[in-house]
Amino acid sequence: MKYLIRKGRLVDPAGGIGGVMDILLEDGRVAVIGSDLCDPSAQVIDAAGLTVCAGLVDMHVHLREPGFEYKETIATGAQAAAAGGFTSIACMPNTKPVIDCPEGVAFVKERAAQATGAQVFPIAAVSKGQLGQEVNDYEALKEAGAVALSDDGVPVQNANLLRDAMILAHRQGLAILSHCEDADMVQNFAVNEGRVSRQLRIPGRPAIAEELQVMREAMLAEETGAAVHICHISTAKSVSIVRRYKKKGVRITCETCPQYFTFTEEEVLNQGSLARVNPPLRTSADVEGIIEGLKDGTIDAIATDHAPHAAEEKSRPLTQAPSGMIGLETSLAASLTALYHTGEMSLSDVLRKMTVNPAGILRLPNKGRLAVGADADLVLFDPNEEWVVDPEGFRSMARNTPFAGKTLKGRVKYTILGGEIIYQEQ
């Protein structure tokens, strides 16, 4: 199928393309970009009033399969991604069994090939079983199709093992995506250590538990030369550490999520376990630090950390409920609402952190760019349309989002993968 997208406002942070233009998609690629294009054999998509950019790339999602299919499956997660404007998503390995061998990577790829939504890229575990005791065979994992390595959900505590892992991953050209929290400090505590934890009279997860490991990862990246990526950065001091090491030329990147520049720890008082995430929601000063890091380029990417849970699990008391929230279907709108419509960032800069930057970190060729010859992965959205978040309409199996009932600005109309429409608003 050939598509001619007409009169859309193109935004391509990578190539600097902008303005109202037409795009011809043919044979799964972007064939032509120009004005007043005509191809009688193409199906026309009227994009007047819509923004057109490369399909969004989420480098941090949890799809729960294998082992936890009652929360989410690769198929439903891929569909949820498409509804949110994502054409490429990378899934974490904390499944059952853990994705720590070529057979596990092959399983994810096989299931993903059967899905009708976004393209799924497997991330393999740093250590066997995510136990932090023995590194995996990274050469075999890469050969099987793993695009990165992470023990997210069970952070690597052994610095010596992590150093070895960085050296070996560097040889394979794979980045290590690091969840930075000191396990002894955070244990299974539910909220940030601070005013709210004291008000609730429960122990909290201190900010320094994250900051210590961000510093450790930065120093190890400097020493080994490896590419290290900090997952879901949440404190202002963590951002400062990354900023400092970037200025030194260290190969360190980082991401944050909409919850960390939208909500503070106070949200826990309003929404209880729905606002429980790891790392936890922080203070208003941390939110300001995250936004500043996004603006000055210290924070490279906006990810979702899409973490589906069953309703019964999230209905438990705060200290007993699992951490995590879903985000694939709200991420673009939440980011536009908090960053673009407030005047904090330009539309191009927001989209850069959701397209070309994460694709570059994961080394996904032809992804995250809207250019002639690139994969025909696009999203068409109305940046100004307001809508109220209703989780009952989600494609995801899960409903655990603190954005429920909130008004966001920015609505996906079409998502196109490889030149085929995988989502169209009804």
Sequence and secondary structure as in RCSB ss.txt:
>XXXX:A:sequence
MKYLIRKGRLVDPAGGIGGVMDILLEDGRVAVIGSDLCDPSAQVIDAAGLTVCAGLVDMHVHLREPGFEYKETIA
TGAQAAAAGGFTSIACMPNTKPVIDCPEGVAFVKERAAQATGAQVFPIAAVSKGQLGQEVNDYEALKEAGAVALS
DDGVPVQNANLLRDAMILAHRQGLAILSHCEDADMVQNFAVNEGRVSRQLRIPGRPAIAEELQVMREAMLAEETG
AAVHICHISTAKSVSIVRRYKKKGVRITCETCPQYFTFTEEEVLNQGSLARVNPPLRTSADVEGIIEGLKDGTID
AIATDHAPHAAEEKSRPLTQAPSGMIGLETSLAASLTALYHTGEMSLSDVLRKMTVNPAGILRLPNKGRLAVGAD
ADLVLFDPNEEWVVDPEGFRSMARNTPFAGKTLKGRVKYTILGGEIIYQEQ
>XXXX:A:secstr
  EEEEEEEEEETTTTEEEEEEEEEETTEEEEEESS   TTSEEEE TT EEEE EEEEEE   TTT TTT  HH
HHHHHHHHTTEEEEEE S SSS S SHHHHHHHHHHHHH SSSEEEEEE SBGGG SSSB  HHHHHHHT  EEE
 TTS    HHHHHHHHHHHHHHT  EEE    HHHHTT  EETTHHHHHHT  EE HHHHHHHHHHHHHHHHHH 
  EEE S   HHHHHHHHHHHHTT  EEEEE HHHHH  TTHHHHHGGGG  SS    HHHHHHHHHHHHTTSS 
EE   B    HHHHTS TTTS   B  TTTHHHHHIIIIITTTSS HHHHHHTTTHHHHHHTT TT S  STTSB
  EEEEEEEEEEE  GGG SSS    TTTT EEEEEEEEEEETTEEEEE  
